[in-house]
Amino acid sequence: MTKPPAIAVSYKPLWKLLIDRELQKQDLRKMTGLSGATIAKLGRDENVTTTVLVKICEALDCDIADICEVVPTEMKRETD
């Protein structure tokens, strides 16, 4: 049986969106009320709850696809 490719979440679209809107991570923290630890997890492309993602989407008035993407881990390693 062949193992399916491993996938990971990337938050690069979120960081690009913040740059486009001339916002910083601290601005996102203030807008959402998220902790510094949660922002750090996003910066390391670690898993966060859907509640966190929804808070970000509400604060930035965007869709979840605008802030994250699912990528194969091989591709993620190449772009990091």
N, C-alpha and C positions, 0 to 999 in steps of 0.2 A: 504494500500500500504506500503510495506516494504522499509525503508530508506536504500540506499546503504551505505556500510561502508565508513567512512571518510578516506582519504588518505593524505599523506604528502610527501614532498621531503626530502631526507637525503643526505647530502654531505659527509658522512663518507668515501665513496670510494675516494673522492678527497684528504682527509687528509691522507689516507693510501698510496695513490699514491705519495704524497709529501714526506712522510717518506721513502718510498722505493727508491725514487730518491735523498734522502738526501737534500731536499729543505725545506725551512721554508715559512711561510705565507708572510714574507717580500720579499722573492725571487719571489714568485708568483705575488705580487704587481708590482715589477719592471719589470717582464717579460710581464705582461699584460697591465700595465698602469691603472689598476683599482684603485679606491679610497679605503682608509682604511675603509670607511663606508660600501662599497660593500663587502669587505673581512669579515667584522664583520657580515654582514647579512648572508653570507655563513656559518660562524661559528655558527650562531644561527638557521641554517636550515630554513631561511626565503626565500621567493620568490625573485628571481632575473630574469632579462630579458634573453631571449635566446641569445641576443647579448653578454652578459657577459659570458654565458656558452660557446659560440663559441670562444670567445677570449681565454678562459682558454684552450679549446681543441687545438686551434692553437698553443698556447705557449708550451703546454706539448706534442704536437703531439700525441693526443689520441682521442678516440671516446667519445661522450657524456655519454654513458653507463659506461665509466671508471671513471666518476667523480660524478655521482649522481644516486640515485635509488628512486623509488616510494615505499613507505611502508604504510601499514594501520596505522592510528594514535595510535591504541591500541598497536601495535607492537613497534612503535617508543617510546612510553612512557616506555615500559618495558626495552628497550635497552639504554635509556638515564640515 
